[in-house]
């Protein structure tokens, strides 16, 4: 498959000198989930846990997870970069360092972290580096951003297990970054639950066809 030539800076993370300055104030966004009505920002019930997933364009990723029984709320946002309170247009330049991510807040008594990880690995291609399919750039990189040491260990173990499954099928090395979660900057209101508002909208999720057994 032939891809367009992209500026070099869109295929690598910017340095602090290159990053856009951003702003002090958060950009405007939604307050409640369009599907469930739950608050996007909390406070949430204390028994809930959370994780950030980057799997390419966040529209399809968010829809994937809000349909999972046990997931309390999801939200689209930007994380993993340098620019405070970025806009969508700024992230698209490749000069904020942020990834398009989805916040998944879930009840571990109803859905396990392992089940969410299984969906993460199976529903996109984690071997593509700074892109997903035709969506090219650092904002589309594969990433898991966790809130505890235990989740870090579980995510790393799942990565190893899925790499073994991919290698057995002759597929490439996983490029997914697994890091402690940084600050989440919520995306603009029109991005939140976009495919519930626009059912025929774009969804770039494409898995490898390889099952993940955790």
N, C-alpha and C positions, 0 to 999 in steps of 0.2 A: 504494500500500500504506500502511495506517495503522499507526503505531508508537505504543507507549505513551509518555507523557510521562516523561522521566527527569530527576532532579535536575541542575541546571545544572553542578554540580561534576563529575559523571560524564562530561561531554562536553568538558571542558578539563583540561589538566594542572594539578596542584596547585602552589601556591607552596611554598617551603621552610617557611614558617610553618604552612601547612595540612597538610603531609605527616605521616603517622603516624611514630612514633619507631622502630618495629621492635625489633630485638634484636641483641646482639653475636654470639650463637651461631647457626650455620646450623641450619635446620630439618631434621628427619629425612627421608631420601630413600633411593632404591635405590642400590646400589653397582654392579650389573651390568645391562646391557641385557637385557630379558626375551626378546627374539627372538634376538639374536646372541651374547649372553653376554659381549660386550666391556665393559670398564670404562666407566662413564659419566663418570668424573672423570679418566681418564688415570693415568699417562702413556701416551701413544699413540705409535705409530711416528713417527719424525722427519719422514718424507716427507709426512705428512698436513697438510692445511690445514683451516680452519674458518670458519664464518660463522653468524650468527644471523638467522633469518627470523621476522617477525611477520606472520601472515596470518589473524588471527582466532583462534578456539578452537584451542589447540595440539594437541588430540587428533588431529584429522584431518591437520593439517600434519605432525606427526611421522610418522604412517603413510605419508604421501605420500613422504617422503624416505628412510625406512629401507628402502623397497623398491627404491631406485635402485642398480644395480650400481656399485660404486666408493665408495659411502657406507659408512664404517667403523662409525660409531655416531651415534645421535641422542639427544637428551634434551630434555625439556620444562622450561621455566623462566621466570623473570621477569627483565626487564632494562629499562634505559632510564628508570628512575625515581629516587626519592630515598630511599625507606625501606630500610634494611639488613635482609636476611634476612626478607622478608615472607612471610606465609602466604597461601594462596589466598583465605581469607576477607577478609584485609586488602586484597589487590589488588582484590577485587570492590567495595570501597567507593569506588574511584576516588581514594583519598587516599594512594596510594603513588607514583603516577606511572608505575608499571611497565607494560610491555607483556607479554602472553603470547607467548613466543618459543620457537623450537625451535633448539637447537644442532645444526648439521650438520657432522660431521667427515668429510672425504672425501679420497680419493686422486686428485690432479689428473692422474695418468697414466691413470686409468680413467674419470673423469668430470670434465669441465671446469667451471670456475666459470660460464662462459657458459651451459652446459646447465642448471645449477641455477637461474640467473637466469631462463631461459626458463620453467622450471616454476613459479617463483615468480610471474611476471607472469600466466601463463595460468590458474593454478589458483585464483585468487581475484580479487576486484574491488578494484583499488587506488584507486578513485575515491571511496570512501564515507566518507572522514574517520574519525571516531571510532566506527566500527562495521564489522561484516561481516554483512549481512543482518539477521536479528532479534537478533543479538548486538550490543548497544549499550553503548558506553563506551570510555574511553581504553585499556583493556586489550586491545581488539580492533583497534587501529589497525594499518595496514600499515607495515611497516618492514624495512629491510635494515641490518644492523649488521656492519661489516667490520673486519678485523684488519690491513689494509695499505693504503697509499696507492694501490697498483696496483689493488686490488680496489675501492676507492672510485671510481676513474676508470671502471673497467669497469661498475660498477653504475650510475653516473650516465649513461653512454652508453646503457646498456640502457633506462633510464627514458625518455630522449629518444626512442629508437627506438619504444618501446611507446606513448608518447604520440602519436606520429605515426600509428600504426596505429589507436589508439582514436579520434583526431580524424577520421580518414578514414571511420570508421563512425558519426560523429555522437555519440560518447560523451564523457563529461566529463573534467575534468582530474585527473591523478594526484595523490593526497594523500600518497603514500608518503614517509616520512622515511628518508633515507640518511645514516647517521652512523657514526663510529668506535664499535666495540663497547665498551660499558661492562661492568661486572661482571655476571656471570651468577649468579643465585641459583636453584639447582635447585628445581623444584617437588616437592611431596610424592610419596612412593613410589607412591601409587595413581594419580597422573597419568602416571607414566612408562609409555610404550608401552600406554596405556590401551586402545586399540582392538585390540591383540593379546590382551589379557586379557578384553575385552568386545567381541567382534566385531560385535554388533548395537548398539553404543553410538552416541552422537550424533556426527555429522560435519557441520560447517557449511560445508565448502569449496564454493564456487560461483564458477566463472569467468565471464568476460564473453563467451566464445565467440570472442574475437579472438585470432588467432595472434600470437606474438612472434617476429620474425626478428632474430637478433643476428648 
